[in-house]
């Protein structure tokens, strides 16, 4: 009976990400860098893009995969691979928490809600980042090896992860954080892991740097390292005010105002006061200084790759670990409440309703960002070309002014983009892969009439989103 329940739970946890991502696997679309990589690999066979970010293993995966992606439909293959990776990661989290002795509420909630975090939704639904959930899975295994004191194996796996995609490599701290929340491991273990993580991050960065130096590869501008106290102070302020705060509203992608943050954290304070009063929990005893310091260290480690670089830019694909930590703490808080206060059918109904709301919201914004925007782009191009008589040329002439502002959603990072055609590297690949034409850009000064005038498209989008 126990074995049956375990297998049923694993089946549910494995199937859920496949179900919620299934629509995006079978839908025909591409987004942002998908187009640039498809065209680059078709023309040159490689790009070298990831070498400049100290990610040579990621470059290897791209060299093995993108040459096989010949059409927009083929991008579904990469999204399917990513979705399966998210499913395996969810099962890994589920199994670990069962063995750690967490409650059924915590075990099932974390395993089912993690795939709904914006980071993992992007991992599964954007072909360009198809390998990232697998990096997070390997990093989780590295964290397990560290806890088993197999340090050499843990270091090797961590270095491989950092050389593939640094932000996903920090997911190695999740197993440690889960045990630390139950106070199974002391704060000293967190410090030891921090030293290992910093060592592996530094070593892998050095390897990437020496590789680029040997082959004359330039470093990405966004990989520039902090070089003065002012930049360091700005980084600390940014980390505190953005990634850390956002981790406690893990499912929301909108850009919060100051009022939003005040209201949200006021709610958190009210919940904590209620917890202390009704559940008779003395948070001053539970949250001792050493424990709080350990949590602070874990949060800094979750964004370790962002700490030394100058650029301060929020992108959800870099926040998988920090948002998972925030989710863990929120579920843990709910768990404490339900164990201290008699739960009821009403609580179960509220929990299911909230879960459905999160799932629906997750599907809505993903469809809006990825699928709907692609369909809008394609429709405009089709309408523009259908109005042209005797279009026999193999070349489409288009006009677009990238210096002009495009409409934006009130979302964070690149998700705010209403149309990815505003990105200068997107348009040629989009036209080539979806319409089969070569492309030639007409300058603003040219008297020639373009086949497609994307400046008109920009105006249409402004009118649509101002309504």
Secondary structure, DSSP 8 states (H G I E B T S, - for coil): -HHHHHHHHHHHHHHHHHHHHHHHHHS----THHHHHHHHHHHHS---TTGGGT-HHHHHHHHHHGGG--STTTHHHHHHHHHHHHHHHHHHHHHHHHHHT--HHHHHHHHHHHTTSHHHHHHHH-GGGTTHHHHHHHHHHHHHHHHTT-HHHHHHHHHHHHTT-HHHHGGGHHHHHHHHHTTSS-HHHHHHHHHHHHHHHHHHHHHHHHHHHHHT----GGG-B--SHHHHHHHHHHIIIIIHHHTTSTT--B---HHHHHHHHHHHHHHHHHHHHHS---HHHHS-HHHHHHHHHHHHHHTHHHHSBS-----GGG-HHHHHHHHHHHHHHHHHHHHHS---HHHHHHHHHHHHHHHHHHHHHHIIIIIIHHHHHHHHHHHHHHTSSS---SEEEEE--TTS---B-SBSGGGGBS-GGGSTTTHHHHHHHHH--EEEE--TT--S--SEEHHHHHHHHHHHHH-
